[in-house]
Amino acid sequence: MRHLTALALALTLLGTASAADIYCNNQGKDCSDKPTPGAVLVHISNNSFGSNTLSTAAAGSDRARDNTSTDAANARLSQEHSAQAVQKDVSSTRATQCKDAQDKYQKSIEARRVYRMGKDGEREYLSDSEADQMRLNARLEMERSCGKSSG
């Protein structure tokens, strides 16, 4: 790292007027303007004395770590959003089921005669005990769909 800082200072003192890309090996001793395998890219800009910026492998790893944490945060937010959407869908479906069960129960207690459809599409009227059992079943279904306090 000390060699890279010295390199940046040397380039500044030499009066580099524009930004340059330099590739250095891990020790910072062998540097060139041509990339070589295992070399680290060093950006140097010379806007004014003392405002040089140096991009090294450490800065690259910091960016990679920031990207990883950003990706993890985005994944967590996406998962939370999906969980909220599922919860909303479940709540909506339960509300619909509750409303249907309430309607079915209400119709069963308002009806004077209760029937079911036979195989040939004809009405089969239920006896009083069968109608009471059907109403009880409708009430239990409503309680299961809406909760015990419904009715």
Residue frames relative to the residue before (quaternion, step in Angstrom):
aa qw qx qy qz dx dy dz
M 1.0000 0.0000 0.0000 0.0000 0.00 0.00 0.00
R 0.6304 0.5402 -0.3316 0.4481 3.57 1.01 -0.79
H 0.6412 0.5220 -0.3223 0.4610 3.58 1.05 -0.76
L 0.6450 0.5129 -0.3287 0.4614 3.60 1.02 -0.78
T 0.6357 0.5117 -0.3284 0.4757 3.58 1.03 -0.75
A 0.6443 0.5098 -0.3180 0.4731 3.57 0.98 -0.82
L 0.6312 0.5298 -0.3275 0.4621 3.56 1.02 -0.79
A 0.6577 0.5054 -0.3101 0.4645 3.57 0.92 -0.88
L 0.6530 0.5037 -0.3080 0.4744 3.57 0.97 -0.82
A 0.6454 0.5176 -0.3236 0.4592 3.60 0.96 -0.82
L 0.6648 0.4918 -0.3126 0.4673 3.59 0.92 -0.80
T 0.6222 0.5269 -0.3385 0.4697 3.56 1.06 -0.69
L 0.6868 0.4859 -0.2853 0.4592 3.57 0.88 -0.93
L 0.6389 0.5202 -0.3309 0.4601 3.57 1.13 -0.57
G 0.4996 -0.6961 0.4027 0.3219 3.56 1.26 -0.08
T 0.1652 0.7808 -0.5800 0.1631 3.58 0.90 0.81
A 0.2799 -0.8122 0.4945 0.1319 3.56 -0.46 1.19
S 0.7897 0.2309 -0.1285 0.5536 3.59 1.06 -0.59
A 0.6549 -0.4991 0.3836 0.4182 3.53 -1.30 0.25
A 0.0946 -0.7975 0.5953 0.0248 3.56 -1.06 0.77
D 0.2820 -0.7142 0.6110 0.1926 3.52 -1.24 0.54
I 0.0081 -0.7825 0.6213 -0.0387 3.52 -0.78 1.06
Y 0.2219 -0.7623 0.5981 0.1090 3.56 -1.05 0.84
C 0.0358 -0.8041 0.5929 -0.0222 3.57 -0.74 1.10
N 0.4953 -0.6266 0.4946 0.3427 3.57 -1.17 0.54
N 0.7495 -0.4265 0.2590 0.4351 3.58 -1.27 0.13
Q 0.6877 0.4641 -0.2973 0.4726 3.61 1.06 -0.60
G 0.4407 -0.7172 0.4424 0.3092 3.59 1.21 -0.25
K 0.5242 0.6551 -0.4053 0.3630 3.58 1.23 0.22
D 0.7625 0.2982 -0.1645 0.5502 3.58 0.87 -0.92
C 0.0661 0.8087 -0.5747 0.1060 3.55 -0.37 1.26
S 0.0190 0.7879 -0.6136 0.0483 3.53 -1.15 0.70
D 0.5019 -0.6268 0.4899 0.3394 3.53 -1.28 0.26
K 0.6398 0.4729 -0.3125 0.5190 3.58 1.33 0.00
P 0.4416 -0.6988 0.4852 0.2851 3.62 -0.85 0.86
T 0.0906 -0.7657 0.6352 0.0447 3.55 -1.12 0.77
P 0.6408 -0.5270 0.3649 0.4225 3.61 -1.12 0.45
G 0.8187 0.2174 -0.1891 0.4966 3.57 -0.90 0.98
A 0.5248 0.6374 -0.4189 0.3778 3.61 1.24 0.00
V 0.3545 -0.7161 0.5694 0.1929 3.54 -1.24 0.62
L 0.4022 -0.7119 0.5249 0.2365 3.57 -0.92 0.94
V 0.1017 -0.7796 0.6174 0.0253 3.56 -0.90 1.00
H 0.1691 -0.7719 0.6067 0.0860 3.58 -0.71 1.10
I 0.0075 -0.7795 0.6263 -0.0076 3.54 -0.92 0.90
S 0.0081 -0.7736 0.6335 0.0085 3.55 -0.85 0.97
N 0.1899 -0.7952 0.5721 0.0658 3.55 -0.96 0.88
N 0.0171 0.8212 -0.5677 0.0561 3.57 0.35 1.23
S 0.7573 -0.1546 0.1074 0.6253 3.56 1.04 -0.79
F 0.6585 -0.5199 0.3515 0.4154 3.54 -1.15 0.48
G 0.8066 0.2575 -0.2032 0.4917 3.57 -0.89 0.95
S 0.6866 0.4530 -0.3061 0.4791 3.61 1.20 -0.03
N 0.2746 0.7719 -0.5240 0.2327 3.57 1.09 0.68
T 0.1667 -0.7578 0.6194 0.1191 3.55 -1.09 0.70
L 0.1380 -0.7915 0.5947 0.0299 3.50 -0.96 0.93
S 0.1239 -0.7869 0.6024 0.0498 3.56 -0.73 1.08
T 0.0148 -0.8184 0.5733 -0.0366 3.57 -0.54 1.15
A 0.7236 -0.3926 0.3168 0.4710 3.52 -1.31 -0.09
A 0.6130 0.5476 -0.3545 0.4457 3.61 1.05 -0.68
A 0.6547 0.4893 -0.3150 0.4825 3.57 0.96 -0.82
G 0.6298 0.5298 -0.3289 0.4631 3.57 1.06 -0.73
S 0.6667 0.4783 -0.3140 0.4776 3.57 0.97 -0.80
D 0.5978 0.5413 -0.3657 0.4646 3.61 1.11 -0.60
R 0.6536 0.5002 -0.3131 0.4739 3.57 0.98 -0.84
A 0.6396 0.5184 -0.3250 0.4654 3.58 0.98 -0.82
R 0.6508 0.5012 -0.3096 0.4789 3.58 1.00 -0.82
D 0.6353 0.5153 -0.3251 0.4746 3.60 1.01 -0.81
N 0.6536 0.5030 -0.3132 0.4708 3.59 0.97 -0.86
T 0.6397 0.5209 -0.3286 0.4599 3.58 1.01 -0.80
S 0.6831 0.4636 -0.2978 0.4793 3.59 0.89 -0.87
T 0.6213 0.5216 -0.3419 0.4743 3.60 1.08 -0.65
D 0.6436 0.5120 -0.3193 0.4707 3.58 0.97 -0.84
A 0.6520 0.5065 -0.3143 0.4686 3.58 0.97 -0.84
A 0.6522 0.5005 -0.3171 0.4728 3.59 0.96 -0.81
N 0.6505 0.5048 -0.3174 0.4705 3.59 0.97 -0.82
A 0.6414 0.5143 -0.3251 0.4672 3.59 0.99 -0.79
R 0.6492 0.5099 -0.3130 0.4696 3.59 0.99 -0.85
L 0.6597 0.4964 -0.3096 0.4717 3.60 0.94 -0.85
S 0.6373 0.5227 -0.3204 0.4669 3.57 1.01 -0.79
Q 0.6565 0.5014 -0.3061 0.4732 3.56 0.98 -0.86
E 0.6470 0.5050 -0.3214 0.4723 3.61 0.97 -0.80
H 0.6368 0.5219 -0.3236 0.4663 3.58 1.01 -0.81
S 0.6536 0.5055 -0.3056 0.4731 3.58 0.98 -0.86
A 0.6432 0.5173 -0.3225 0.4632 3.59 0.98 -0.83
Q 0.6454 0.5060 -0.3168 0.4765 3.59 1.02 -0.78
A 0.6433 0.5160 -0.3240 0.4637 3.59 0.99 -0.77
V 0.6361 0.5118 -0.3252 0.4772 3.59 1.02 -0.80
Q 0.6527 0.5132 -0.3143 0.4601 3.58 0.92 -0.92
K 0.6438 0.5158 -0.3186 0.4669 3.58 0.99 -0.80
D 0.6555 0.5083 -0.3050 0.4679 3.60 0.98 -0.88
V 0.6496 0.5087 -0.3140 0.4697 3.60 0.97 -0.86
S 0.6552 0.5098 -0.3129 0.4614 3.58 0.93 -0.87
S 0.6490 0.5190 -0.3086 0.4628 3.56 0.99 -0.86
T 0.6659 0.4951 -0.2997 0.4708 3.58 0.94 -0.88
R 0.6517 0.5057 -0.3185 0.4670 3.59 0.96 -0.80
A 0.6326 0.5230 -0.3349 0.4627 3.57 0.99 -0.76
T 0.6468 0.5089 -0.3116 0.4749 3.59 1.00 -0.83
Q 0.6587 0.5012 -0.3069 0.4699 3.60 0.94 -0.88
C 0.6354 0.5261 -0.3244 0.4629 3.57 1.00 -0.80
K 0.6626 0.5071 -0.3032 0.4603 3.57 0.88 -0.94
D 0.6500 0.5117 -0.3130 0.4666 3.60 0.97 -0.85
A 0.6651 0.4963 -0.3015 0.4695 3.58 0.95 -0.89
Q 0.6337 0.5191 -0.3319 0.4678 3.60 1.02 -0.75
D 0.6500 0.5138 -0.3125 0.4646 3.58 0.96 -0.86
K 0.6547 0.5128 -0.3100 0.4607 3.58 0.93 -0.90
Y 0.6649 0.4919 -0.3035 0.4731 3.59 0.92 -0.88
Q 0.6551 0.5178 -0.3168 0.4498 3.57 0.90 -0.92
K 0.6581 0.4970 -0.3096 0.4734 3.60 0.94 -0.83
S 0.6585 0.5229 -0.3204 0.4363 3.60 0.99 -0.79
I 0.7101 0.4263 -0.2821 0.4842 3.61 1.00 -0.65
E 0.6520 0.5023 -0.3207 0.4687 3.60 1.16 -0.41
A 0.6040 0.5846 -0.3605 0.4043 3.59 1.12 -0.58
R 0.4036 -0.7015 0.5328 0.2471 3.56 -1.00 0.86
R 0.7748 0.1141 -0.0574 0.6192 3.54 1.04 -0.77
V 0.2044 -0.7808 0.5834 0.0903 3.56 -0.88 1.00
Y 0.0004 -0.8045 0.5931 -0.0305 3.56 -0.93 0.89
R 0.2044 -0.7127 0.6450 0.1854 3.49 -1.39 0.17
M 0.5208 -0.6420 0.4657 0.3159 3.52 -1.22 0.55
G 0.3766 -0.7331 0.5292 0.2019 3.54 -0.95 0.96
K 0.7361 -0.4180 0.2985 0.4408 3.56 -1.34 0.01
D 0.7364 0.4034 -0.2239 0.4949 3.58 1.01 -0.74
G 0.6082 -0.5789 0.3463 0.4184 3.58 1.27 0.19
E 0.5389 0.6026 -0.4250 0.4072 3.60 1.24 0.13
R 0.5306 -0.6258 0.4747 0.3188 3.56 -1.21 0.54
E 0.1311 -0.7427 0.6522 0.0762 3.51 -1.10 0.88
Y 0.2585 -0.7898 0.5388 0.1379 3.56 -0.35 1.22
L 0.3875 -0.7369 0.5163 0.2005 3.54 -0.99 0.94
S 0.5178 -0.5958 0.5046 0.3498 3.53 -1.20 0.54
D 0.6890 -0.4706 0.3371 0.4361 3.59 -1.26 0.23
S 0.6737 0.4834 -0.3086 0.4660 3.62 0.91 -0.80
E 0.6412 0.5054 -0.3212 0.4798 3.60 1.04 -0.73
A 0.6409 0.5154 -0.3166 0.4727 3.60 1.04 -0.80
D 0.6401 0.5151 -0.3263 0.4674 3.59 1.00 -0.81
Q 0.6500 0.5100 -0.3118 0.4692 3.59 1.00 -0.83
M 0.6423 0.5116 -0.3199 0.4726 3.59 1.01 -0.80
R 0.6415 0.5091 -0.3195 0.4767 3.62 1.02 -0.77
L 0.6394 0.5157 -0.3200 0.4721 3.57 1.01 -0.84
N 0.6495 0.5104 -0.3119 0.4695 3.59 0.96 -0.84
A 0.6394 0.5154 -0.3188 0.4733 3.59 1.04 -0.80
R 0.6383 0.5175 -0.3212 0.4708 3.59 1.04 -0.81
L 0.6680 0.4975 -0.3012 0.4643 3.61 0.91 -0.89
E 0.6364 0.5162 -0.3227 0.4738 3.59 1.04 -0.75
M 0.6392 0.5171 -0.3227 0.4690 3.57 1.03 -0.79
E 0.6572 0.5009 -0.3134 0.4680 3.60 0.94 -0.86
R 0.6506 0.5084 -0.3157 0.4675 3.58 0.98 -0.80
S 0.7044 0.4620 -0.2671 0.4680 3.62 0.95 -0.84
C 0.8005 0.3199 -0.1418 0.4866 3.58 0.92 -0.90
G 0.5652 -0.5398 0.4277 0.4542 3.57 1.10 -0.51
K 0.6740 -0.5446 0.3369 0.3685 3.58 -1.24 0.45
S 0.6834 0.5282 -0.2935 0.4097 3.62 1.07 -0.68
S 0.5055 0.6612 -0.4225 0.3589 3.63 1.25 -0.05
G 0.4960 0.6636 -0.4885 0.2737 3.49 -1.27 0.34
